[in-house]
């Protein structure tokens, strides 16, 4: 029998683990702290992996516990109605960190949730089914100039249940232009990502730019992202966008 998780259990888990950590660009500043976090509210839950996209308003809780080389970084994602969307339990090890270059590896078990109907004693009810994945990542980031970084990211993930995909490869190339002065102390960070995705026998190439508007010392920020397929035969929307409000602490 496939595992199911009641909503009340998910909410209890949320209460014990809130919250949160968010942007990769904040790691240098936040790395001095043993605990950091963010809470994000987005109008549409979007993932770079099409089968993980929620497509509805969502709340995202991120957390980082640890300092220096090793950190535990869970991410908990819920619809705004309280149903779990996906849980990521990332264990990050920073192998190398110099003034200009960073290299890290991540072990990342994932639970992705879907709602299905089950019948017990002739009574039909909704149940939340968890799909399990285990994966690992290699991340690199290089400072090309002041406020300009480039990086490469490789992710492999394997689905445990036979009802989902078995092998996934994700390779991305990123650039980040940070701290562009906007107005009254607010600054913009611009990110761009080109990535290749292969899920079993299907593959696609995508472009995903994003922007973050933040003010130093102010806990709230705004972000927006677009995900556009160049070409793909992976099931899912070829164009998605989302906007979010983020609270950091």
Sine and cosine of phi, psi and omega as CSV:
sin_phi,cos_phi,sin_psi,cos_psi,sin_omega,cos_omega
0.00,0.00,0.71,-0.71,-0.04,-1.00
-0.95,0.31,0.56,-0.83,-0.03,-1.00
-0.95,0.32,0.65,-0.76,0.10,-1.00
-0.83,-0.55,0.45,-0.89,-0.06,-1.00
-0.75,-0.66,0.91,-0.42,0.03,-1.00
-0.92,0.38,0.45,-0.89,-0.02,-1.00
-0.87,0.49,-0.62,0.78,-0.02,-1.00
-0.88,0.47,-0.61,0.79,0.03,-1.00
-0.92,0.40,-0.62,0.78,0.02,-1.00
-0.91,0.41,-0.64,0.77,0.00,-1.00
-0.92,0.39,-0.61,0.80,0.06,-1.00
-0.89,0.45,-0.68,0.73,0.04,-1.00
-0.87,0.49,-0.65,0.76,0.05,-1.00
-0.87,0.49,-0.70,0.71,-0.04,-1.00
-0.89,0.45,-0.48,0.88,-0.03,-1.00
-1.00,0.08,-0.28,0.96,-0.14,-0.99
-0.85,-0.53,-0.12,0.99,0.03,-1.00
-0.83,0.56,0.48,-0.88,-0.70,0.72
-0.96,-0.29,-0.73,-0.68,-0.88,0.48
-0.31,-0.95,0.53,-0.85,0.07,-1.00
-0.50,-0.86,0.46,-0.89,-0.18,-0.98
-0.71,-0.71,-0.98,0.21,-0.34,-0.94
-1.00,-0.01,0.74,-0.68,0.02,-1.00
-0.85,0.53,-0.54,0.84,-0.02,-1.00
-0.92,0.39,-0.29,0.96,-0.04,-1.00
-1.00,0.02,-0.03,1.00,-0.17,-0.99
-0.89,0.45,-0.62,0.78,-0.05,-1.00
-0.89,0.46,-0.72,0.70,-0.01,-1.00
-0.95,0.32,-0.66,0.75,-0.08,-1.00
-0.99,0.15,-0.25,0.97,-0.02,-1.00
-0.88,0.47,-0.31,0.95,0.03,-1.00
-0.97,0.26,-0.27,0.96,-0.05,-1.00
-0.99,-0.17,0.51,-0.86,0.03,-1.00
-0.99,0.15,-0.36,0.93,-0.04,-1.00
-0.60,-0.80,0.82,-0.57,0.07,-1.00
-0.66,-0.75,0.30,-0.95,-0.01,-1.00
-0.22,-0.98,0.25,-0.97,0.11,-0.99
-0.58,-0.81,0.38,-0.92,0.17,-0.98
-0.80,-0.60,0.80,-0.60,-0.02,-1.00
-0.87,-0.49,0.67,-0.74,0.10,-1.00
-0.90,-0.43,0.87,-0.49,-0.06,-1.00
-0.86,-0.51,0.56,-0.83,-0.05,-1.00
-0.97,0.24,-0.29,0.96,0.03,-1.00
-0.46,-0.89,0.84,-0.54,0.03,-1.00
-0.96,0.28,0.94,-0.35,-0.07,-1.00
-0.88,-0.48,0.65,-0.76,0.09,-1.00
-0.80,-0.61,0.51,-0.86,0.11,-0.99
-0.94,0.35,-0.25,0.97,0.11,-0.99
-0.99,-0.14,0.94,-0.34,-0.15,-0.99
-0.79,0.61,-0.63,0.78,-0.06,-1.00
-0.94,0.33,-0.22,0.98,0.04,-1.00
-1.00,-0.10,-0.07,1.00,-0.04,-1.00
-0.95,0.33,0.74,-0.67,0.01,-1.00
-1.00,0.08,-0.70,0.71,0.02,-1.00
0.98,0.20,0.20,0.98,0.01,-1.00
-0.71,-0.70,0.26,-0.97,0.08,-1.00
-0.83,0.56,0.61,-0.79,-0.11,-0.99
-0.54,-0.84,0.35,-0.94,0.11,-0.99
-0.89,-0.46,0.71,-0.70,-0.06,-1.00
-0.83,-0.55,0.83,-0.56,0.03,-1.00
-0.94,-0.35,0.83,-0.56,0.06,-1.00
-0.86,-0.51,0.54,-0.84,0.00,-1.00
-0.58,-0.82,0.54,-0.84,0.13,-0.99
-0.74,-0.67,0.85,-0.53,0.02,-1.00
-0.87,-0.50,0.88,-0.47,-0.01,-1.00
0.68,-0.73,0.21,-0.98,0.00,-1.00
-0.65,-0.76,0.22,-0.97,0.09,-1.00
0.84,0.55,-0.91,-0.42,-0.19,-0.98
-1.00,0.06,-0.52,0.86,-0.14,-0.99
-0.88,-0.47,0.72,-0.70,0.02,-1.00
-0.53,-0.85,0.58,-0.82,0.13,-0.99
-0.98,-0.20,0.83,-0.56,-0.16,-0.99
-0.76,-0.64,0.97,0.23,0.06,-1.00
-0.96,0.28,0.53,-0.85,0.14,-0.99
-0.78,-0.62,0.80,-0.60,-0.01,-1.00
-0.89,-0.46,0.82,-0.57,-0.06,-1.00
-0.86,-0.52,0.76,-0.65,-0.03,-1.00
-0.73,-0.68,0.49,-0.87,0.25,-0.97
-0.94,0.33,0.32,-0.95,-0.01,-1.00
-0.94,0.34,-0.12,0.99,0.09,-1.00
-1.00,-0.04,0.05,1.00,0.08,-1.00
0.99,-0.11,-0.08,1.00,0.00,-1.00
-0.98,0.18,0.70,-0.71,0.03,-1.00
-0.92,0.40,0.62,-0.79,0.01,-1.00
-0.96,-0.28,-0.86,0.51,0.03,-1.00
-0.37,-0.93,0.59,-0.81,0.09,-1.00
-0.87,-0.49,0.79,-0.61,0.08,-1.00
-0.89,-0.45,0.75,-0.66,-0.01,-1.00
-0.88,-0.48,1.00,0.01,-0.15,-0.99
-1.00,-0.10,0.75,-0.66,0.12,-0.99
-0.92,-0.39,0.94,-0.35,-0.11,-0.99
-0.97,-0.25,0.72,-0.70,0.09,-1.00
-0.85,-0.52,0.86,-0.51,0.00,-1.00
-1.00,0.05,0.99,-0.17,-0.08,-1.00
-0.94,0.35,-0.63,0.78,-0.09,-1.00
-0.55,-0.83,0.73,-0.68,0.04,-1.00
-0.54,-0.84,0.95,-0.31,0.05,-1.00
-0.91,-0.42,-0.11,-0.99,0.00,-1.00
-0.89,0.45,-0.51,0.86,-0.09,-1.00
-0.90,-0.44,-0.33,0.94,-0.15,-0.99
-0.74,-0.67,0.64,-0.77,0.07,-1.00
-0.74,-0.67,0.65,-0.76,0.03,-1.00
-0.68,-0.73,0.77,-0.64,-0.02,-1.00
-0.62,-0.79,0.34,-0.94,0.10,-1.00
-0.81,-0.58,0.49,-0.87,-0.07,-1.00
-0.68,-0.73,0.74,-0.67,0.21,-0.98
-0.99,-0.15,0.79,-0.62,-0.20,-0.98
-0.64,-0.77,0.99,0.12,0.22,-0.98
-0.91,0.41,0.58,-0.82,-0.06,-1.00
-0.70,-0.71,0.63,-0.78,0.23,-0.97
-0.90,-0.43,0.84,-0.54,0.07,-1.00
-0.92,-0.40,0.74,-0.67,-0.16,-0.99
-0.94,-0.34,0.64,-0.76,0.15,-0.99
-0.75,-0.66,0.44,-0.90,0.03,-1.00
-0.98,-0.18,0.78,-0.63,0.02,-1.00
-0.73,-0.68,0.28,-0.96,0.01,-1.00
-0.99,-0.14,0.70,-0.71,0.05,-1.00
-0.78,-0.63,0.44,-0.90,0.01,-1.00
-0.87,-0.49,0.83,-0.55,0.06,-1.00
-0.75,-0.66,0.81,-0.58,-0.03,-1.00
0.81,0.59,0.68,0.73,0.02,-1.00
0.90,0.44,0.29,0.96,0.05,-1.00
-0.91,-0.41,0.81,-0.59,-0.01,-1.00
-1.00,-0.06,0.72,-0.69,0.03,-1.00
-0.56,-0.83,0.29,-0.96,0.07,-1.00
-1.00,0.09,0.63,-0.78,0.08,-1.00
-0.74,-0.67,0.55,-0.84,0.02,-1.00
-0.99,-0.11,0.87,-0.48,-0.06,-1.00
-0.98,-0.21,0.73,-0.69,0.00,-1.00
-0.99,-0.16,0.78,-0.62,0.14,-0.99
-0.97,-0.24,0.78,-0.62,-0.15,-0.99
-0.97,-0.24,0.64,-0.77,0.03,-1.00
-0.67,-0.74,0.50,-0.87,0.10,-0.99
-0.76,-0.65,0.70,-0.71,-0.07,-1.00
-0.43,-0.90,0.06,-1.00,0.04,-1.00
-0.57,-0.82,0.40,-0.92,-0.05,-1.00
-0.70,-0.71,0.48,-0.88,0.19,-0.98
-0.84,-0.54,0.80,-0.59,-0.04,-1.00
-0.81,-0.59,0.70,-0.71,0.08,-1.00
-0.76,-0.65,0.51,-0.86,-0.03,-1.00
-0.54,-0.84,0.79,-0.61,-0.05,-1.00
-0.80,-0.60,0.72,-0.69,0.03,-1.00
-1.00,0.08,0.93,-0.36,0.00,-1.00
-0.99,0.15,-0.59,0.81,0.00,-1.00
-0.32,-0.95,0.03,-1.00,0.04,-1.00
-0.85,0.53,0.82,-0.57,0.04,-1.00
0.93,0.37,0.18,0.98,0.03,-1.00
-0.81,-0.58,0.88,-0.48,-0.03,-1.00
-0.80,-0.60,0.45,-0.89,0.10,-0.99
-0.71,-0.70,0.48,-0.88,-0.04,-1.00
-0.41,-0.91,0.15,-0.99,0.06,-1.00
-0.71,-0.71,0.58,-0.81,-0.10,-1.00
-0.66,-0.75,0.79,-0.61,0.10,-1.00
-0.84,-0.54,0.75,-0.66,0.01,-1.00
-0.77,-0.64,0.74,-0.67,0.18,-0.98
-0.87,-0.50,0.69,-0.72,0.03,-1.00
-0.65,-0.76,0.62,-0.79,0.02,-1.00
-0.83,-0.56,0.77,-0.64,0.06,-1.00
-0.98,0.18,0.67,-0.74,-0.02,-1.00
-1.00,0.08,-0.71,0.71,0.03,-1.00
-0.95,0.30,0.60,-0.80,0.03,-1.00
-0.95,0.31,-0.27,0.96,-0.03,-1.00
-0.98,0.20,-0.13,0.99,0.00,-1.00
-0.86,-0.51,-0.07,-1.00,-0.03,-1.00
-0.93,0.37,0.42,-0.91,-0.07,-1.00
-0.99,-0.17,-0.63,0.77,-0.05,-1.00
-0.68,-0.73,0.74,-0.67,0.04,-1.00
-0.73,-0.68,0.70,-0.71,0.09,-1.00
-0.84,-0.54,0.72,-0.69,-0.04,-1.00
-0.72,-0.70,0.87,-0.50,0.01,-1.00
-0.81,-0.59,0.82,-0.58,-0.02,-1.00
-0.74,-0.67,0.47,-0.88,0.11,-0.99
-0.85,-0.52,0.79,-0.61,-0.14,-0.99
-0.81,-0.59,0.45,-0.89,0.20,-0.98
-0.73,-0.68,0.49,-0.87,0.01,-1.00
-0.63,-0.77,0.82,-0.57,0.09,-1.00
-0.93,-0.38,0.93,-0.36,-0.19,-0.98
-0.93,-0.37,0.33,-0.94,0.11,-0.99
0.83,0.56,0.75,0.67,0.11,-0.99
-1.00,0.09,0.91,-0.42,-0.06,-1.00
-0.87,0.50,0.76,-0.65,0.00,-1.00
-0.94,-0.34,-0.96,0.27,-0.01,-1.00
-0.35,-0.94,0.59,-0.80,0.17,-0.98
0.75,0.67,0.70,0.71,0.04,-1.00
1.00,0.07,-0.10,0.99,0.04,-1.00
-1.00,0.10,0.57,-0.82,-0.01,-1.00
-0.72,-0.69,0.46,-0.89,-0.03,-1.00
-0.93,-0.37,0.66,-0.75,0.18,-0.98
-0.90,-0.43,0.81,-0.59,-0.02,-1.00
-0.95,-0.32,0.79,-0.62,0.02,-1.00
-0.86,-0.51,0.59,-0.81,0.14,-0.99
-0.72,-0.69,0.55,-0.83,-0.04,-1.00
-0.59,-0.81,0.80,-0.60,0.15,-0.99
-0.92,-0.39,0.80,-0.60,-0.07,-1.00
-0.64,-0.77,0.43,-0.90,0.06,-1.00
-0.93,-0.36,0.73,-0.68,-0.04,-1.00
-0.80,-0.59,0.78,-0.63,0.10,-1.00
-0.79,-0.61,0.85,-0.52,0.04,-1.00
-0.86,-0.51,0.95,-0.32,-0.11,-0.99
0.80,0.60,-0.90,-0.43,-0.05,-1.00
-0.99,-0.13,0.05,1.00,-0.04,-1.00
-0.95,-0.31,0.51,-0.86,-0.07,-1.00
-0.54,-0.84,0.30,-0.95,0.02,-1.00
-0.29,-0.96,0.30,-0.95,0.06,-1.00
-0.83,-0.56,0.66,-0.75,-0.16,-0.99
-0.67,-0.74,0.36,-0.93,0.11,-0.99
-0.81,-0.59,0.75,-0.67,-0.09,-1.00
-0.64,-0.77,1.00,-0.01,0.11,-0.99
-1.00,0.10,0.43,-0.90,0.06,-1.00
-0.49,-0.87,0.28,-0.96,0.00,-1.00
-0.59,-0.81,0.57,-0.82,0.04,-1.00
-0.78,-0.62,0.77,-0.63,0.06,-1.00
-0.94,-0.33,0.88,-0.47,-0.10,-1.00
-0.60,-0.80,0.35,-0.94,0.05,-1.00
-0.81,-0.59,0.78,-0.63,-0.03,-1.00
-0.87,0.49,0.76,-0.65,-0.01,-1.00
1.00,0.08,-0.10,1.00,0.01,-1.00
-0.95,-0.30,0.78,-0.63,-0.19,-0.98
-0.97,0.26,-0.29,0.96,-0.06,-1.00
-0.99,-0.17,0.59,-0.81,0.09,-1.00
-0.60,-0.80,0.26,-0.97,0.01,-1.00
-0.87,-0.50,0.60,-0.80,0.04,-1.00
-0.62,-0.78,0.40,-0.92,0.06,-1.00
-0.53,-0.85,0.54,-0.84,0.01,-1.00
-0.59,-0.81,0.41,-0.91,0.07,-1.00
-0.78,-0.62,0.61,-0.79,0.10,-1.00
-0.78,-0.63,0.89,-0.46,-0.11,-0.99
-0.78,-0.63,0.76,-0.65,0.03,-1.00
-1.00,0.08,0.76,-0.65,0.19,-0.98
-0.95,0.31,-0.81,0.59,0.06,-1.00
-0.43,-0.90,0.59,-0.81,-0.03,-1.00
-0.24,-0.97,0.52,-0.85,0.24,-0.97
-0.87,-0.50,0.23,0.97,0.11,-0.99
-0.97,0.23,0.78,-0.63,0.01,-1.00
-0.86,0.52,0.62,-0.78,0.00,-1.00
0.69,-0.72,0.21,-0.98,0.01,-1.00
-0.92,0.40,0.61,-0.79,0.02,-1.00
-1.00,0.02,-0.19,0.98,0.06,-1.00
-0.62,-0.78,0.80,-0.60,0.03,-1.00
-0.63,-0.78,0.47,-0.88,0.12,-0.99
-0.53,-0.85,0.39,-0.92,0.05,-1.00
-0.48,-0.87,0.42,-0.91,0.08,-1.00
-0.79,-0.62,0.59,-0.81,-0.11,-0.99
-0.64,-0.77,0.46,-0.89,0.21,-0.98
-0.93,-0.38,0.74,-0.67,-0.11,-0.99
-0.81,-0.58,0.72,-0.70,0.11,-0.99
-0.93,-0.36,0.83,-0.56,-0.05,-1.00
-0.90,-0.43,0.55,-0.83,0.10,-1.00
-0.44,-0.90,0.00,0.00,0.00,0.00
